[in-house]
Amino acid sequence: MEKREAAVIQNLKDAGCDKGTITSFMEYYEAGEVRQELKVLSGHRKDLLEALHICQKQIDCLDYLAWQIEKEEGRK
C-alpha cells in the first residue's frame, strides 16, 4: 500500500468511517471514480450531521430539565 492510500484510509478512520465505507471508498479511489468517492464522503457526512443533531436535541432536553429544576429551587 502506498503512502497516499494509507493516509486516505487513516483520514477515513479518523472521520469515523466503518470498514464498509472505507472499502467502498477505496474501491472508487483505486478506480479513479471521483464522483463516487465524493458520494461516499457526502453520505458519511450526512450520517454524522444527523447524529450531531440528535445529540443536540438530547443536550437541549437536559438543559431544559436543569432550567426547570433551577427555576423550582428559586421559588423555595
All heavy atoms as a GROMACS GRO file, in nm:
protein
  615
    1MET      N    1   0.085  -0.118   0.000
    1MET     CA    2   0.000   0.000   0.000
    1MET      C    3   0.089   0.124   0.000
    1MET      O    4   0.182   0.134   0.078
    1MET     CB    5  -0.089  -0.002   0.125
    1MET     CG    6  -0.178   0.120   0.136
    1MET     SD    7  -0.279   0.127   0.286
    1MET     CE    8  -0.349  -0.034   0.297
    2GLU      N    9   0.058   0.214  -0.090
    2GLU     CA   10   0.139   0.335  -0.098
    2GLU      C   11   0.105   0.430   0.017
    2GLU      O   12   0.002   0.418   0.082
    2GLU     CB   13   0.121   0.404  -0.233
    2GLU     CG   14  -0.016   0.467  -0.251
    2GLU     CD   15  -0.029   0.541  -0.381
    2GLU    OE1   16  -0.015   0.478  -0.486
    2GLU    OE2   17  -0.053   0.663  -0.375
    3LYS      N   18   0.195   0.524   0.039
    3LYS     CA   19   0.182   0.620   0.149
    3LYS      C   20   0.052   0.700   0.140
    3LYS      O   21  -0.016   0.723   0.238
    3LYS     CB   22   0.303   0.713   0.146
    3LYS     CG   23   0.343   0.770   0.276
    3LYS     CD   24   0.473   0.847   0.261
    3LYS     CE   25   0.536   0.869   0.396
    3LYS     NZ   26   0.660   0.943   0.389
    4ARG      N   27   0.018   0.744   0.017
    4ARG     CA   28  -0.103   0.824  -0.004
    4ARG      C   29  -0.229   0.745   0.033
    4ARG      O   30  -0.318   0.796   0.098
    4ARG     CB   31  -0.108   0.870  -0.150
    4ARG     CG   32  -0.237   0.935  -0.191
    4ARG     CD   33  -0.232   1.085  -0.172
    4ARG     NE   34  -0.352   1.144  -0.229
    4ARG     CZ   35  -0.441   1.213  -0.159
    4ARG    NH1   36  -0.422   1.236  -0.033
    4ARG    NH2   37  -0.547   1.262  -0.218
    5GLU      N   38  -0.236   0.619  -0.009
    5GLU     CA   39  -0.351   0.534   0.023
    5GLU      C   40  -0.364   0.516   0.174
    5GLU      O   41  -0.473   0.520   0.228
    5GLU     CB   42  -0.340   0.398  -0.046
    5GLU     CG   43  -0.371   0.402  -0.192
    5GLU     CD   44  -0.363   0.265  -0.257
    5GLU    OE1   45  -0.348   0.163  -0.186
    5GLU    OE2   46  -0.373   0.260  -0.381
    6ALA      N   47  -0.251   0.493   0.240
    6ALA     CA   48  -0.253   0.476   0.386
    6ALA      C   49  -0.303   0.602   0.454
    6ALA      O   50  -0.380   0.594   0.551
    6ALA     CB   51  -0.113   0.440   0.436
    7ALA      N   52  -0.263   0.718   0.402
    7ALA     CA   53  -0.308   0.845   0.459
    7ALA      C   54  -0.458   0.864   0.439
    7ALA      O   55  -0.528   0.914   0.528
    7ALA     CB   56  -0.229   0.961   0.398
    8VAL      N   57  -0.507   0.826   0.322
    8VAL     CA   58  -0.650   0.837   0.294
    8VAL      C   59  -0.729   0.747   0.388
    8VAL      O   60  -0.830   0.788   0.447
    8VAL     CB   61  -0.682   0.805   0.146
    8VAL    CG1   62  -0.831   0.790   0.123
    8VAL    CG2   63  -0.623   0.912   0.054
    9ILE      N   64  -0.684   0.624   0.403
    9ILE     CA   65  -0.752   0.530   0.492
    9ILE      C   66  -0.752   0.582   0.635
    9ILE      O   67  -0.853   0.577   0.704
    9ILE     CB   68  -0.688   0.390   0.483
    9ILE    CG1   69  -0.719   0.328   0.347
    9ILE    CG2   70  -0.736   0.299   0.596
    9ILE    CD1   71  -0.643   0.200   0.316
   10GLN      N   72  -0.639   0.635   0.680
   10GLN     CA   73  -0.633   0.689   0.816
   10GLN      C   74  -0.728   0.807   0.832
   10GLN      O   75  -0.795   0.819   0.935
   10GLN     CB   76  -0.489   0.732   0.851
   10GLN     CG   77  -0.474   0.774   0.996
   10GLN     CD   78  -0.511   0.663   1.092
   10GLN    OE1   79  -0.460   0.551   1.084
   10GLN    NE2   80  -0.601   0.691   1.186
   11ASN      N   81  -0.737   0.890   0.731
   11ASN     CA   82  -0.829   1.004   0.736
   11ASN      C   83  -0.973   0.956   0.746
   11ASN      O   84  -1.053   1.011   0.824
   11ASN     CB   85  -0.810   1.091   0.611
   11ASN     CG   86  -0.886   1.221   0.621
   11ASN    OD1   87  -1.008   1.222   0.608
   11ASN    ND2   88  -0.815   1.329   0.643
   12LEU      N   89  -1.008   0.854   0.670
   12LEU     CA   90  -1.143   0.798   0.676
   12LEU      C   91  -1.172   0.739   0.814
   12LEU      O   92  -1.281   0.758   0.870
   12LEU     CB   93  -1.162   0.692   0.568
   12LEU     CG   94  -1.160   0.743   0.424
   12LEU    CD1   95  -1.151   0.627   0.326
   12LEU    CD2   96  -1.282   0.829   0.396
   13LYS      N   97  -1.074   0.670   0.872
   13LYS     CA   98  -1.090   0.616   1.007
   13LYS      C   99  -1.108   0.728   1.108
   13LYS      O  100  -1.195   0.720   1.195
   13LYS     CB  101  -0.968   0.530   1.046
   13LYS     CG  102  -0.961   0.397   0.976
   13LYS     CD  103  -0.836   0.321   1.018
   13LYS     CE  104  -0.824   0.188   0.945
   13LYS     NZ  105  -0.699   0.117   0.980
   14ASP      N  106  -1.026   0.831   1.096
   14ASP     CA  107  -1.036   0.946   1.186
   14ASP      C  108  -1.171   1.015   1.175
   14ASP      O  109  -1.220   1.073   1.272
   14ASP     CB  110  -0.924   1.047   1.158
   14ASP     CG  111  -0.786   0.994   1.194
   14ASP    OD1  112  -0.775   0.891   1.264
   14ASP    OD2  113  -0.687   1.057   1.149
   15ALA      N  114  -1.233   1.006   1.057
   15ALA     CA  115  -1.364   1.066   1.034
   15ALA      C  116  -1.476   0.976   1.083
   15ALA      O  117  -1.593   1.011   1.071
   15ALA     CB  118  -1.382   1.097   0.886
   16GLY      N  119  -1.440   0.859   1.136
   16GLY     CA  120  -1.541   0.769   1.192
   16GLY      C  121  -1.604   0.674   1.093
   16GLY      O  122  -1.707   0.613   1.121
   17CYS      N  123  -1.543   0.660   0.977
   17CYS     CA  124  -1.597   0.568   0.876
   17CYS      C  125  -1.578   0.423   0.920
   17CYS      O  126  -1.474   0.388   0.976
   17CYS     CB  127  -1.527   0.589   0.742
   17CYS     SG  128  -1.559   0.749   0.667
   18ASP      N  129  -1.680   0.341   0.896
   18ASP     CA  130  -1.668   0.199   0.927
   18ASP      C  131  -1.596   0.127   0.814
   18ASP      O  132  -1.566   0.187   0.709
   18ASP     CB  133  -1.806   0.137   0.956
   18ASP     CG  134  -1.901   0.146   0.837
   18ASP    OD1  135  -1.856   0.160   0.722
   18ASP    OD2  136  -2.023   0.136   0.860
   19LYS      N  137  -1.569  -0.002   0.834
   19LYS     CA  138  -1.492  -0.078   0.735
   19LYS      C  139  -1.561  -0.082   0.599
   19LYS      O  140  -1.496  -0.072   0.496
   19LYS     CB  141  -1.468  -0.221   0.785
   19LYS     CG  142  -1.362  -0.230   0.891
   19LYS     CD  143  -1.334  -0.374   0.928
   19LYS     CE  144  -1.225  -0.379   1.033
   19LYS     NZ  145  -1.184  -0.517   1.062
   20GLY      N  146  -1.693  -0.094   0.599
   20GLY     CA  147  -1.768  -0.098   0.474
   20GLY      C  148  -1.754   0.030   0.395
   20GLY      O  149  -1.735   0.028   0.272
   21THR      N  150  -1.763   0.141   0.464
   21THR     CA  151  -1.750   0.271   0.399
   21THR      C  152  -1.609   0.289   0.344
   21THR      O  153  -1.590   0.336   0.231
   21THR     CB  154  -1.784   0.385   0.498
   21THR    OG1  155  -1.917   0.366   0.546
   21THR    CG2  156  -1.772   0.521   0.434
   22ILE      N  157  -1.511   0.250   0.424
   22ILE     CA  158  -1.371   0.261   0.380
   22ILE      C  159  -1.347   0.173   0.258
   22ILE      O  160  -1.285   0.216   0.161
   22ILE     CB  161  -1.274   0.226   0.495
   22ILE    CG1  162  -1.284   0.333   0.604
   22ILE    CG2  163  -1.131   0.213   0.444
   22ILE    CD1  164  -1.210   0.298   0.733
   23THR      N  165  -1.398   0.051   0.261
   23THR     CA  166  -1.381  -0.041   0.148
   23THR      C  167  -1.444   0.016   0.022
   23THR      O  168  -1.381   0.017  -0.085
   23THR     CB  169  -1.442  -0.179   0.180
   23THR    OG1  170  -1.374  -0.234   0.295
   23THR    CG2  171  -1.429  -0.275   0.064
   24SER      N  172  -1.567   0.065   0.035
   24SER     CA  173  -1.635   0.124  -0.081
   24SER      C  174  -1.555   0.242  -0.136
   24SER      O  175  -1.532   0.252  -0.256
   24SER     CB  176  -1.775   0.173  -0.043
   24SER     OG  177  -1.858   0.066  -0.013
   25PHE      N  178  -1.515   0.331  -0.045
   25PHE     CA  179  -1.440   0.448  -0.088
   25PHE      C  180  -1.312   0.408  -0.160
   25PHE      O  181  -1.280   0.461  -0.267
   25PHE     CB  182  -1.407   0.539   0.030
   25PHE     CG  183  -1.332   0.662  -0.011
   25PHE    CD1  184  -1.401   0.777  -0.047
   25PHE    CD2  185  -1.193   0.663  -0.018
   25PHE    CE1  186  -1.332   0.891  -0.090
   25PHE    CE2  187  -1.124   0.776  -0.060
   25PHE     CZ  188  -1.194   0.890  -0.096
   26MET      N  189  -1.238   0.314  -0.102
   26MET     CA  190  -1.110   0.275  -0.161
   26MET      C  191  -1.127   0.207  -0.296
   26MET      O  192  -1.042   0.220  -0.384
   26MET     CB  193  -1.031   0.187  -0.063
   26MET     CG  194  -0.984   0.261   0.061
   26MET     SD  195  -0.897   0.417   0.029
   26MET     CE  196  -0.750   0.360  -0.055
   27GLU      N  197  -1.236   0.135  -0.314
   27GLU     CA  198  -1.261   0.075  -0.447
   27GLU      C  199  -1.278   0.185  -0.551
   27GLU      O  200  -1.223   0.176  -0.661
   27GLU     CB  201  -1.385  -0.015  -0.441
   27GLU     CG  202  -1.361  -0.145  -0.369
   27GLU     CD  203  -1.487  -0.228  -0.350
   27GLU    OE1  204  -1.596  -0.185  -0.393
   27GLU    OE2  205  -1.476  -0.336  -0.290
   28TYR      N  206  -1.354   0.287  -0.516
   28TYR     CA  207  -1.372   0.400  -0.607
   28TYR      C  208  -1.243   0.478  -0.625
   28TYR      O  209  -1.210   0.523  -0.734
   28TYR     CB  210  -1.483   0.494  -0.558
   28TYR     CG  211  -1.619   0.428  -0.556
   28TYR    CD1  212  -1.701   0.437  -0.444
   28TYR    CD2  213  -1.668   0.358  -0.666
   28TYR    CE1  214  -1.827   0.378  -0.441
   28TYR    CE2  215  -1.793   0.298  -0.664
   28TYR     CZ  216  -1.872   0.309  -0.552
   28TYR     OH  217  -1.995   0.250  -0.550
   29TYR      N  218  -1.168   0.492  -0.516
   29TYR     CA  219  -1.039   0.564  -0.519
   29TYR      C  220  -0.943   0.496  -0.617
   29TYR      O  221  -0.882   0.562  -0.701
   29TYR     CB  222  -0.981   0.568  -0.378
   29TYR     CG  223  -0.848   0.636  -0.365
   29TYR    CD1  224  -0.840   0.775  -0.353
   29TYR    CD2  225  -0.730   0.562  -0.361
   29TYR    CE1  226  -0.717   0.838  -0.340
   29TYR    CE2  227  -0.608   0.624  -0.348
   29TYR     CZ  228  -0.601   0.762  -0.336
   29TYR     OH  229  -0.479   0.825  -0.323
   30GLU      N  230  -0.932   0.365  -0.603
   30GLU     CA  231  -0.840   0.290  -0.688
   30GLU      C  232  -0.885   0.291  -0.834
   30GLU      O  233  -0.802   0.284  -0.925
   30GLU     CB  234  -0.826   0.147  -0.636
   30GLU     CG  235  -0.749   0.143  -0.504
   30GLU     CD  236  -0.759   0.009  -0.432
   30GLU    OE1  237  -0.815  -0.087  -0.488
   30GLU    OE2  238  -0.711   0.003  -0.317
   31ALA      N  239  -1.017   0.300  -0.857
   31ALA     CA  240  -1.070   0.303  -0.993
   31ALA      C  241  -1.072   0.445  -1.050
   31ALA      O  242  -1.104   0.464  -1.168
   31ALA     CB  243  -1.211   0.245  -0.995
   32GLY      N  244  -1.038   0.543  -0.966
   32GLY     CA  245  -1.037   0.681  -1.013
   32GLY      C  246  -1.176   0.740  -1.033
   32GLY      O  247  -1.193   0.835  -1.109
   33GLU      N  248  -1.274   0.685  -0.964
   33GLU     CA  249  -1.413   0.731  -0.977
   33GLU      C  250  -1.440   0.839  -0.872
   33GLU      O  251  -1.499   0.815  -0.767
   33GLU     CB  252  -1.509   0.614  -0.962
   33GLU     CG  253  -1.493   0.511  -1.073
   33GLU     CD  254  -1.592   0.398  -1.064
   33GLU    OE1  255  -1.707   0.422  -1.021
   33GLU    OE2  256  -1.554   0.285  -1.098
   34VAL      N  257  -1.399   0.960  -0.905
   34VAL     CA  258  -1.404   1.072  -0.811
   34VAL      C  259  -1.547   1.103  -0.766
   34VAL      O  260  -1.572   1.128  -0.648
   34VAL     CB  261  -1.337   1.198  -0.871
   34VAL    CG1  262  -1.351   1.318  -0.780
   34VAL    CG2  263  -1.190   1.169  -0.901
   35ARG      N  264  -1.641   1.103  -0.860
   35ARG     CA  265  -1.781   1.133  -0.823
   35ARG      C  266  -1.833   1.035  -0.720
   35ARG      O  267  -1.905   1.072  -0.628
   35ARG     CB  268  -1.870   1.133  -0.946
   35ARG     CG  269  -1.854   1.258  -1.028
   35ARG     CD  270  -1.969   1.273  -1.126
   35ARG     NE  271  -1.958   1.403  -1.189
   35ARG     CZ  272  -1.976   1.425  -1.316
   35ARG    NH1  273  -2.005   1.325  -1.396
   35ARG    NH2  274  -1.966   1.546  -1.366
   36GLN      N  275  -1.798   0.908  -0.737
   36GLN     CA  276  -1.844   0.807  -0.641
   36GLN      C  277  -1.774   0.824  -0.506
   36GLN      O  278  -1.835   0.804  -0.401
   36GLN     CB  279  -1.821   0.666  -0.697
   36GLN     CG  280  -1.908   0.632  -0.815
   36GLN     CD  281  -2.056   0.636  -0.783
   36GLN    OE1  282  -2.099   0.606  -0.673
   36GLN    NE2  283  -2.134   0.675  -0.880
   37GLU      N  284  -1.648   0.862  -0.510
   37GLU     CA  285  -1.575   0.890  -0.386
   37GLU      C  286  -1.648   1.001  -0.309
   37GLU      O  287  -1.673   0.989  -0.188
   37GLU     CB  288  -1.433   0.939  -0.414
   37GLU     CG  289  -1.340   0.837  -0.471
   37GLU     CD  290  -1.208   0.900  -0.512
   37GLU    OE1  291  -1.165   1.001  -0.454
   37GLU    OE2  292  -1.146   0.847  -0.606
   38LEU      N  293  -1.680   1.108  -0.380
   38LEU     CA  294  -1.747   1.222  -0.317
   38LEU      C  295  -1.886   1.182  -0.265
   38LEU      O  296  -1.930   1.232  -0.162
   38LEU     CB  297  -1.757   1.339  -0.414
   38LEU     CG  298  -1.622   1.402  -0.452
   38LEU    CD1  299  -1.640   1.505  -0.562
   38LEU    CD2  300  -1.555   1.463  -0.330
   39LYS      N  301  -1.952   1.093  -0.336
   39LYS     CA  302  -2.084   1.044  -0.292
   39LYS      C  303  -2.071   0.969  -0.160
   39LYS      O  304  -2.154   0.986  -0.070
   39LYS     CB  305  -2.143   0.955  -0.401
   39LYS     CG  306  -2.288   0.927  -0.388
   39LYS     CD  307  -2.338   0.853  -0.512
   39LYS     CE  308  -2.487   0.829  -0.502
   39LYS     NZ  309  -2.537   0.758  -0.621
   40VAL      N  310  -1.969   0.886  -0.147
   40VAL     CA  311  -1.945   0.813  -0.022
   40VAL      C  312  -1.917   0.911   0.092
   40VAL      O  313  -1.974   0.900   0.201
   40VAL     CB  314  -1.829   0.711  -0.037
   40VAL    CG1  315  -1.789   0.652   0.097
   40VAL    CG2  316  -1.866   0.600  -0.135
   41LEU      N  317  -1.830   1.009   0.066
   41LEU     CA  318  -1.797   1.108   0.169
   41LEU      C  319  -1.920   1.188   0.209
   41LEU      O  320  -1.944   1.213   0.328
   41LEU     CB  321  -1.688   1.202   0.119
   41LEU     CG  322  -1.551   1.141   0.091
   41LEU    CD1  323  -1.455   1.248   0.041
   41LEU    CD2  324  -1.495   1.070   0.213
   42SER      N  325  -2.000   1.226   0.112
   42SER     CA  326  -2.121   1.303   0.138
   42SER      C  327  -2.220   1.223   0.223
   42SER      O  328  -2.283   1.277   0.314
   42SER     CB  329  -2.185   1.344   0.006
   42SER     OG  330  -2.303   1.415   0.028
   43GLY      N  331  -2.232   1.095   0.192
   43GLY     CA  332  -2.322   1.009   0.270
   43GLY      C  333  -2.277   0.997   0.415
   43GLY      O  334  -2.359   1.004   0.507
   44HIS      N  335  -2.148   0.982   0.435
   44HIS     CA  336  -2.098   0.971   0.572
   44HIS      C  337  -2.114   1.104   0.645
   44HIS      O  338  -2.151   1.106   0.763
   44HIS     CB  339  -1.951   0.926   0.574
   44HIS     CG  340  -1.898   0.903   0.711
   44HIS    ND1  341  -1.947   0.803   0.793
   44HIS    CD2  342  -1.806   0.970   0.784
   44HIS    CE1  343  -1.884   0.809   0.910
   44HIS    NE2  344  -1.798   0.909   0.906
   45ARG      N  345  -2.089   1.213   0.575
   45ARG     CA  346  -2.106   1.345   0.636
   45ARG      C  347  -2.251   1.365   0.679
   45ARG      O  348  -2.279   1.416   0.787
   45ARG     CB  349  -2.066   1.453   0.535
   45ARG     CG  350  -2.072   1.593   0.593
   45ARG     CD  351  -2.039   1.698   0.487
   45ARG     NE  352  -2.025   1.830   0.545
   45ARG     CZ  353  -2.126   1.907   0.582
   45ARG    NH1  354  -2.249   1.865   0.566
   45ARG    NH2  355  -2.103   2.026   0.635
   46LYS      N  356  -2.344   1.323   0.594
   46LYS     CA  357  -2.487   1.333   0.627
   46LYS      C  358  -2.520   1.253   0.753
   46LYS      O  359  -2.592   1.301   0.841
   46LYS     CB  360  -2.570   1.282   0.509
   46LYS     CG  361  -2.718   1.290   0.529
   46LYS     CD  362  -2.793   1.233   0.410
   46LYS     CE  363  -2.940   1.222   0.444
   46LYS     NZ  364  -3.000   1.102   0.392
   47ASP      N  365  -2.465   1.132   0.763
   47ASP     CA  366  -2.487   1.049   0.881
   47ASP      C  367  -2.431   1.116   1.007
   47ASP      O  368  -2.496   1.114   1.113
   47ASP     CB  369  -2.423   0.911   0.864
   47ASP     CG  370  -2.490   0.827   0.756
   47ASP    OD1  371  -2.605   0.860   0.718
   47ASP    OD2  372  -2.428   0.729   0.711
   48LEU      N  373  -2.311   1.173   0.996
   48LEU     CA  374  -2.251   1.241   1.111
   48LEU      C  375  -2.333   1.362   1.153
   48LEU      O  376  -2.354   1.386   1.273
   48LEU     CB  377  -2.108   1.285   1.079
   48LEU     CG  378  -2.003   1.177   1.066
   48LEU    CD1  379  -1.871   1.237   1.019
   48LEU    CD2  380  -1.984   1.102   1.196
   49LEU      N  381  -2.381   1.437   1.055
   49LEU     CA  382  -2.460   1.556   1.085
   49LEU      C  383  -2.592   1.518   1.152
   49LEU      O  384  -2.636   1.584   1.247
   49LEU     CB  385  -2.485   1.636   0.957
   49LEU     CG  386  -2.534   1.778   0.972
   49LEU    CD1  387  -2.442   1.859   1.063
   49LEU    CD2  388  -2.544   1.844   0.836
   50GLU      N  389  -2.652   1.409   1.106
   50GLU     CA  390  -2.775   1.360   1.168
   50GLU      C  391  -2.750   1.320   1.313
   50GLU      O  392  -2.829   1.352   1.403
   50GLU     CB  393  -2.830   1.241   1.089
   50GLU     CG  394  -2.965   1.193   1.136
   50GLU     CD  395  -3.019   1.081   1.049
   50GLU    OE1  396  -3.017   1.096   0.925
   50GLU    OE2  397  -3.063   0.980   1.105
   51ALA      N  398  -2.640   1.252   1.338
   51ALA     CA  399  -2.605   1.212   1.475
   51ALA      C  400  -2.581   1.336   1.562
   51ALA      O  401  -2.621   1.339   1.679
   51ALA     CB  402  -2.481   1.122   1.475
   52LEU      N  403  -2.518   1.436   1.504
   52LEU     CA  404  -2.494   1.560   1.577
   52LEU      C  405  -2.625   1.627   1.616
   52LEU      O  406  -2.641   1.673   1.729
   52LEU     CB  407  -2.410   1.655   1.491
   52LEU     CG  408  -2.384   1.794   1.547
   52LEU    CD1  409  -2.298   1.785   1.673
   52LEU    CD2  410  -2.319   1.882   1.443
   53HIS      N  411  -2.720   1.629   1.524
   53HIS     CA  412  -2.850   1.689   1.553
   53HIS      C  413  -2.924   1.613   1.663
   53HIS      O  414  -2.988   1.674   1.749
   53HIS     CB  415  -2.935   1.697   1.427
   53HIS     CG  416  -2.886   1.798   1.330
   53HIS    ND1  417  -2.908   1.789   1.195
   53HIS    CD2  418  -2.812   1.911   1.346
   53HIS    CE1  419  -2.854   1.891   1.133
   53HIS    NE2  420  -2.793   1.966   1.223
   54ILE      N  421  -2.913   1.482   1.662
   54ILE     CA  422  -2.974   1.401   1.767
   54ILE      C  423  -2.912   1.435   1.902
   54ILE      O  424  -2.983   1.457   2.001
   54ILE     CB  425  -2.962   1.250   1.736
   54ILE    CG1  426  -3.052   1.214   1.617
   54ILE    CG2  427  -2.995   1.165   1.858
   54ILE    CD1  428  -3.028   1.076   1.559
   55CYS      N  429  -2.779   1.444   1.906
   55CYS     CA  430  -2.710   1.480   2.030
   55CYS      C  431  -2.749   1.620   2.076
   55CYS      O  432  -2.768   1.644   2.196
   55CYS     CB  433  -2.559   1.470   2.013
   55CYS     SG  434  -2.497   1.302   2.002
   56GLN      N  435  -2.762   1.712   1.983
   56GLN     CA  436  -2.801   1.848   2.018
   56GLN      C  437  -2.940   1.850   2.082
   56GLN      O  438  -2.963   1.920   2.180
   56GLN     CB  439  -2.799   1.940   1.896
   56GLN     CG  440  -2.832   2.085   1.929
   56GLN     CD  441  -2.733   2.147   2.026
   56GLN    OE1  442  -2.614   2.146   2.001
   56GLN    NE2  443  -2.783   2.201   2.136
   57LYS      N  444  -3.033   1.772   2.028
   57LYS     CA  445  -3.167   1.764   2.086
   57LYS      C  446  -3.160   1.707   2.227
   57LYS      O  447  -3.231   1.753   2.318
   57LYS     CB  448  -3.259   1.678   1.999
   57LYS     CG  449  -3.303   1.748   1.873
   57LYS     CD  450  -3.393   1.660   1.790
   57LYS     CE  451  -3.427   1.727   1.658
   57LYS     NZ  452  -3.512   1.643   1.574
   58GLN      N  453  -3.075   1.608   2.248
   58GLN     CA  454  -3.060   1.549   2.381
   58GLN      C  455  -3.002   1.651   2.479
   58GLN      O  456  -3.046   1.660   2.594
   58GLN     CB  457  -2.972   1.423   2.374
   58GLN     CG  458  -3.039   1.310   2.298
   58GLN     CD  459  -2.945   1.195   2.269
   58GLN    OE1  460  -2.824   1.210   2.264
   58GLN    NE2  461  -3.003   1.077   2.250
   59ILE      N  462  -2.904   1.727   2.435
   59ILE     CA  463  -2.846   1.833   2.518
   59ILE      C  464  -2.952   1.937   2.552
   59ILE      O  465  -2.962   1.982   2.667
   59ILE     CB  466  -2.724   1.896   2.449
   59ILE    CG1  467  -2.609   1.797   2.447
   59ILE    CG2  468  -2.683   2.026   2.519
   59ILE    CD1  469  -2.492   1.839   2.359
   60ASP      N  470  -3.032   1.974   2.453
   60ASP     CA  471  -3.140   2.070   2.476
   60ASP      C  472  -3.238   2.019   2.582
   60ASP      O  473  -3.284   2.097   2.668
   60ASP     CB  474  -3.215   2.101   2.347
   60ASP     CG  475  -3.132   2.180   2.247
   60ASP    OD1  476  -3.027   2.237   2.287
   60ASP    OD2  477  -3.172   2.185   2.129
   61CYS      N  478  -3.270   1.891   2.579
   61CYS     CA  479  -3.360   1.832   2.679
   61CYS      C  480  -3.298   1.842   2.819
   61CYS      O  481  -3.368   1.876   2.916
   61CYS     CB  482  -3.391   1.686   2.646
   61CYS     SG  483  -3.498   1.666   2.503
   62LEU      N  484  -3.169   1.811   2.829
   62LEU     CA  485  -3.102   1.821   2.959
   62LEU      C  486  -3.097   1.965   3.008
   62LEU      O  487  -3.121   1.992   3.127
   62LEU     CB  488  -2.959   1.765   2.949
   62LEU     CG  489  -2.946   1.615   2.932
   62LEU    CD1  490  -2.801   1.578   2.909
   62LEU    CD2  491  -3.002   1.541   3.053
   63ASP      N  492  -3.069   2.057   2.919
   63ASP     CA  493  -3.064   2.198   2.955
   63ASP      C  494  -3.201   2.246   3.004
   63ASP      O  495  -3.211   2.320   3.102
   63ASP     CB  496  -3.018   2.284   2.838
   63ASP     CG  497  -2.871   2.268   2.807
   63ASP    OD1  498  -2.797   2.211   2.889
   63ASP    OD2  499  -2.830   2.314   2.698
   64TYR      N  500  -3.306   2.202   2.938
   64TYR     CA  501  -3.441   2.240   2.977
   64TYR      C  502  -3.474   2.185   3.115
   64TYR      O  503  -3.530   2.256   3.201
   64TYR     CB  504  -3.543   2.193   2.874
   64TYR     CG  505  -3.685   2.227   2.910
   64TYR    CD1  506  -3.729   2.359   2.903
   64TYR    CD2  507  -3.774   2.130   2.954
   64TYR    CE1  508  -3.859   2.393   2.938
   64TYR    CE2  509  -3.903   2.162   2.988
   64TYR     CZ  510  -3.946   2.294   2.980
   64TYR     OH  511  -4.075   2.327   3.015
   65LEU      N  512  -3.439   2.059   3.138
   65LEU     CA  513  -3.464   1.999   3.269
   65LEU      C  514  -3.387   2.072   3.378
   65LEU      O  515  -3.442   2.103   3.485
   65LEU     CB  516  -3.428   1.850   3.268
   65LEU     CG  517  -3.451   1.772   3.397
   65LEU    CD1  518  -3.597   1.779   3.440
   65LEU    CD2  519  -3.407   1.628   3.381
   66ALA      N  520  -3.261   2.103   3.353
   66ALA     CA  521  -3.181   2.177   3.451
   66ALA      C  522  -3.242   2.314   3.476
   66ALA      O  523  -3.249   2.360   3.591
   66ALA     CB  524  -3.036   2.191   3.400
   67TRP      N  525  -3.289   2.379   3.371
   67TRP     CA  526  -3.353   2.510   3.385
   67TRP      C  527  -3.478   2.501   3.472
   67TRP      O  528  -3.501   2.583   3.560
   67TRP     CB  529  -3.388   2.567   3.248
   67TRP     CG  530  -3.464   2.696   3.254
   67TRP    CD1  531  -3.414   2.820   3.277
   67TRP    CD2  532  -3.605   2.711   3.239
   67TRP    NE1  533  -3.516   2.913   3.277
   67TRP    CE2  534  -3.634   2.848   3.253
   67TRP    CE3  535  -3.709   2.622   3.213
   67TRP    CZ2  536  -3.765   2.897   3.244
   67TRP    CZ3  537  -3.838   2.671   3.204
   67TRP    CH2  538  -3.865   2.808   3.219
   68GLN      N  539  -3.558   2.395   3.449
   68GLN     CA  540  -3.679   2.376   3.530
   68GLN      C  541  -3.644   2.354   3.677
   68GLN      O  542  -3.709   2.410   3.765
   68GLN     CB  543  -3.760   2.255   3.479
   68GLN     CG  544  -3.837   2.282   3.354
   68GLN     CD  545  -3.922   2.160   3.316
   68GLN    OE1  546  -3.876   2.047   3.322
   68GLN    NE2  547  -4.046   2.187   3.278
   69ILE      N  548  -3.544   2.275   3.703
   69ILE     CA  549  -3.502   2.247   3.841
   69ILE      C  550  -3.453   2.375   3.907
   69ILE      O  551  -3.490   2.405   4.021
   69ILE     CB  552  -3.394   2.136   3.844
   69ILE    CG1  553  -3.455   2.003   3.800
   69ILE    CG2  554  -3.329   2.128   3.982
   69ILE    CD1  555  -3.354   1.894   3.772
   70GLU      N  556  -3.371   2.451   3.838
   70GLU     CA  557  -3.320   2.577   3.894
   70GLU      C  558  -3.434   2.676   3.919
   70GLU      O  559  -3.434   2.748   4.020
   70GLU     CB  560  -3.216   2.638   3.800
   70GLU     CG  561  -3.086   2.562   3.798
   70GLU     CD  562  -2.991   2.607   3.689
   70GLU    OE1  563  -3.030   2.689   3.601
   70GLU    OE2  564  -2.875   2.561   3.690
   71LYS      N  565  -3.530   2.678   3.830
   71LYS     CA  566  -3.646   2.766   3.846
   71LYS      C  567  -3.727   2.727   3.970
   71LYS      O  568  -3.767   2.813   4.048
   71LYS     CB  569  -3.733   2.756   3.720
   71LYS     CG  570  -3.849   2.851   3.716
   71LYS     CD  571  -3.917   2.839   3.578
   71LYS     CE  572  -4.066   2.855   3.596
   71LYS     NZ  573  -4.138   2.833   3.472
   72GLU      N  574  -3.747   2.599   3.989
   72GLU     CA  575  -3.819   2.549   4.108
   72GLU      C  576  -3.742   2.582   4.237
   72GLU      O  577  -3.801   2.620   4.337
   72GLU     CB  578  -3.843   2.398   4.099
   72GLU     CG  579  -3.953   2.359   4.006
   72GLU     CD  580  -4.089   2.408   4.052
   72GLU    OE1  581  -4.120   2.398   4.172
   72GLU    OE2  582  -4.163   2.460   3.965
   73GLU      N  583  -3.612   2.568   4.234
   73GLU     CA  584  -3.529   2.598   4.350
   73GLU      C  585  -3.538   2.747   4.387
   73GLU      O  586  -3.537   2.783   4.502
   73GLU     CB  587  -3.383   2.560   4.326
   73GLU     CG  588  -3.355   2.413   4.347
   73GLU     CD  589  -3.381   2.366   4.488
   73GLU    OE1  590  -3.321   2.423   4.585
   73GLU    OE2  591  -3.460   2.273   4.504
   74GLY      N  592  -3.549   2.832   4.285
   74GLY     CA  593  -3.558   2.975   4.307
   74GLY      C  594  -3.688   3.016   4.373
   74GLY      O  595  -3.698   3.119   4.440
   75ARG      N  596  -3.790   2.933   4.361
   75ARG     CA  597  -3.922   2.960   4.420
   75ARG      C  598  -3.928   2.923   4.567
   75ARG      O  599  -4.017   2.962   4.637
   75ARG     CB  600  -4.031   2.885   4.345
   75ARG     CG  601  -4.054   2.939   4.207
   75ARG     CD  602  -4.170   2.868   4.144
   75ARG     NE  603  -4.182   2.905   4.004
   75ARG     CZ  604  -4.257   2.843   3.917
   75ARG    NH1  605  -4.328   2.740   3.955
   75ARG    NH2  606  -4.261   2.882   3.793
   76LYS      N  607  -3.834   2.844   4.613
   76LYS     CA  608  -3.838   2.795   4.752
   76LYS      C  609  -3.774   2.893   4.846
   76LYS      O  610  -3.694   2.973   4.821
   76LYS     CB  611  -3.769   2.659   4.763
   76LYS     CG  612  -3.846   2.551   4.691
   76LYS     CD  613  -3.775   2.418   4.708
   76LYS     CE  614  -3.853   2.310   4.633
   76LYS     NZ  615  -3.793   2.182   4.642
   0.00000   0.00000   0.00000
